[in-house]
Amino acid sequence: MSKVLVVDDDEAVRVSVCEILAAEGYETEAAMDGEQALALLGPDIDAMLLDLHLPKLDGIHVLNALDDGPVVIVLSAFEYRARSEVENRYSDRVCAFLQKPVPPPMLLQTLRRCMSA
């Protein structure tokens, strides 16, 4: 079973994404900020769904802290950062960039694709 870390400061988003993933057989962990995300990252995490706008440490800081690690999919509204700028800078660390709100079928399809790559 694959384990996915869901990082979002919006509790409703965190809970709903975790429920969607659990219904598809994924094990989940959840973090509400970048500090929690970095504390939870370990060899047991296979993928991370990461919002960019987070309290304490934002998603950019989390991306910068990653040397090698899980498959990363950025889920963001991109209201605070230009999407093209983030994509250009982090395309080597991020498998996919998705605009919120993401329809569940698209999220699951993207996660499966990224994890099989």
C-alpha positions as CSV (number, residue, x, y, z in Angstrom):
1,M,0.0,0.0,0.0
2,S,1.4,3.4,-0.9
3,K,1.5,6.2,1.7
4,V,0.7,9.8,0.7
5,L,1.4,12.9,2.7
6,V,-1.3,15.5,2.2
7,V,-0.1,19.0,3.1
8,D,-2.7,21.8,3.2
9,D,-3.6,24.4,5.8
10,D,-7.3,24.2,4.9
11,E,-8.7,21.4,7.1
12,A,-11.6,20.7,4.8
13,V,-9.2,20.2,1.9
14,R,-6.9,18.0,4.0
15,V,-9.7,15.8,5.2
16,S,-11.5,15.4,1.9
17,V,-8.3,14.6,0.0
18,C,-7.3,12.0,2.6
19,E,-10.8,10.5,2.4
20,I,-10.6,10.3,-1.4
21,L,-7.2,8.7,-1.2
22,A,-8.2,6.2,1.5
23,A,-11.3,5.1,-0.5
24,E,-8.8,4.2,-3.3
25,G,-6.6,2.2,-1.0
26,Y,-3.9,4.7,-0.2
27,E,-2.6,5.1,3.4
28,T,-2.4,8.8,4.3
29,E,-0.7,11.2,6.6
30,A,-1.7,14.8,7.0
31,A,0.1,18.0,7.8
32,M,-1.3,21.6,8.2
33,D,2.0,23.5,7.6
34,G,5.5,23.1,6.2
35,E,7.1,22.3,9.5
36,Q,4.8,19.4,10.1
37,A,5.3,18.2,6.5
38,L,9.1,18.1,6.9
39,A,8.8,16.4,10.3
40,L,6.5,13.7,8.8
41,L,8.6,13.1,5.7
42,G,10.5,9.8,5.9
43,P,11.2,6.7,3.8
44,D,7.7,5.4,4.3
45,I,6.1,8.4,2.4
46,D,5.8,7.5,-1.3
47,A,4.1,10.7,-2.5
48,M,3.3,14.2,-1.2
49,L,0.4,16.4,-2.3
50,L,1.6,19.9,-1.4
51,D,-0.1,23.3,-1.2
52,L,2.2,26.2,-1.7
53,H,0.6,28.7,0.6
54,L,1.1,27.4,4.1
55,P,1.8,28.9,7.5
56,K,5.2,28.6,9.3
57,L,7.1,27.2,6.3
58,D,5.4,27.5,2.9
59,G,5.4,24.9,0.2
60,I,8.4,26.6,-1.6
61,H,10.5,26.1,1.6
62,V,9.4,22.4,1.7
63,L,10.4,21.9,-1.9
64,N,13.8,23.6,-1.3
65,A,14.4,21.3,1.7
66,L,13.9,18.1,-0.4
67,D,17.0,16.4,-1.6
68,D,15.5,13.2,-2.7
69,G,12.2,11.9,-1.5
70,P,8.7,11.2,-2.5
71,V,6.9,11.9,-5.7
72,V,5.6,15.5,-5.3
73,I,2.4,16.9,-6.7
74,V,1.7,20.6,-6.1
75,L,-2.0,21.4,-5.5
76,S,-2.4,25.1,-5.3
77,A,-4.7,28.0,-6.1
78,F,-1.5,29.8,-7.3
79,E,-3.0,33.0,-6.0
80,Y,0.3,34.0,-4.2
81,R,2.8,32.8,-6.8
82,A,2.9,32.8,-10.6
83,R,2.3,29.2,-11.7
84,S,4.7,29.4,-14.6
85,E,7.5,30.7,-12.4
86,V,7.0,27.8,-9.9
87,E,6.8,25.2,-12.7
88,N,10.0,26.5,-14.3
89,R,11.9,26.5,-11.1
90,Y,10.7,23.2,-9.6
91,S,9.8,21.0,-12.5
92,D,12.8,18.7,-11.6
93,R,11.3,18.1,-8.2
94,V,7.6,18.1,-8.9
95,C,5.8,15.5,-11.0
96,A,2.6,17.6,-11.6
97,F,1.2,21.0,-10.9
98,L,-2.6,21.1,-10.4
99,Q,-4.8,24.1,-9.9
100,K,-7.3,23.9,-7.0
101,P,-10.0,22.8,-6.9
102,V,-9.0,19.5,-8.5
103,P,-11.7,17.1,-9.5
104,P,-11.1,13.8,-7.6
105,P,-10.8,11.7,-10.8
106,M,-8.1,14.0,-12.1
107,L,-6.2,13.9,-8.7
108,L,-6.3,10.1,-8.6
109,Q,-5.3,9.8,-12.2
110,T,-2.4,12.2,-11.7
111,L,-1.2,10.4,-8.5
112,R,-1.3,7.0,-10.2
113,R,0.6,8.4,-13.2
114,C,3.3,10.1,-11.1
115,M,3.8,7.1,-8.8
116,S,4.2,4.7,-11.8
117,A,6.8,7.0,-13.5
